[in-house]
Amino acid sequence: MTHETMLSFDAFSRHWAAEKPDEVALEEGEKQATFAELDRGSGQAIALLGEMGVTRGGRVAPQGKNAKI
């Protein structure tokens, strides 16, 4: 898959939140998050990155321990 054909995480979460908002997107043990919840969280992360100066098409790399949902 090339960079041009890759779906952004934002587009991915919006698509599935619209198609199946209540379906489980993430699961860890007893905890679950739906596609709608994933979309809300990604929107919040995108807004925060924008406040930090990251622009559309910019690249970021997460660093840290695995987080519980």
C-alpha positions as CSV (number, residue, x, y, z in Angstrom):
1,M,0.0,0.0,0.0
2,T,1.4,3.4,-1.0
3,H,1.2,6.6,1.0
4,E,-1.4,7.9,-1.5
5,T,-3.8,4.9,-1.0
6,M,-3.5,4.7,2.8
7,L,-6.6,5.7,4.8
8,S,-5.9,8.2,7.5
9,F,-6.9,7.2,11.0
10,D,-9.3,10.1,11.1
11,A,-11.0,8.9,7.9
12,F,-11.0,5.3,9.2
13,S,-12.6,6.2,12.5
14,R,-15.2,8.6,10.9
15,H,-16.2,5.9,8.4
16,W,-16.8,3.1,10.9
17,A,-18.4,5.4,13.4
18,A,-21.0,6.3,10.7
19,E,-21.4,2.7,9.5
20,K,-21.4,0.9,12.8
21,P,-21.3,3.3,15.8
22,D,-22.2,0.8,18.5
23,E,-20.0,-2.1,17.3
24,V,-16.9,-2.9,19.4
25,A,-13.7,-1.4,17.8
26,L,-11.2,-2.1,20.6
27,E,-11.2,-4.7,23.3
28,E,-8.8,-5.4,26.1
29,G,-9.9,-7.9,28.7
30,E,-13.3,-6.8,30.0
31,K,-13.0,-3.2,28.6
32,Q,-14.4,-2.3,25.2
33,A,-14.7,0.8,23.1
34,T,-17.1,1.3,20.2
35,F,-16.4,2.8,16.9
36,A,-18.3,6.0,18.0
37,E,-16.1,6.2,21.1
38,L,-13.0,5.6,19.0
39,D,-14.0,8.4,16.7
40,R,-14.6,10.9,19.5
41,G,-11.2,10.0,21.0
42,S,-9.4,10.4,17.7
43,G,-11.2,13.8,17.2
44,Q,-9.9,15.0,20.5
45,A,-6.4,13.8,19.7
46,I,-6.4,15.5,16.3
47,A,-7.6,18.8,18.0
48,L,-4.8,18.5,20.5
49,L,-2.2,17.9,17.9
50,G,-3.5,20.9,15.9
51,E,-3.0,23.0,19.0
52,M,0.6,21.8,19.2
53,G,1.2,22.9,15.6
54,V,0.8,19.6,13.7
55,T,-0.8,20.2,10.4
56,R,-2.8,17.9,8.1
57,G,-0.4,15.4,6.5
58,G,2.1,15.9,9.3
59,R,3.6,12.9,10.8
60,V,3.6,12.0,14.5
61,A,5.0,9.0,16.3
62,P,3.5,7.8,19.6
63,Q,5.9,6.8,22.3
64,G,5.1,5.2,25.6
65,K,3.7,2.1,27.3
66,N,0.7,0.3,26.0
67,A,-2.4,2.0,27.5
68,K,-5.6,0.5,28.9
69,I,-8.7,1.7,27.1
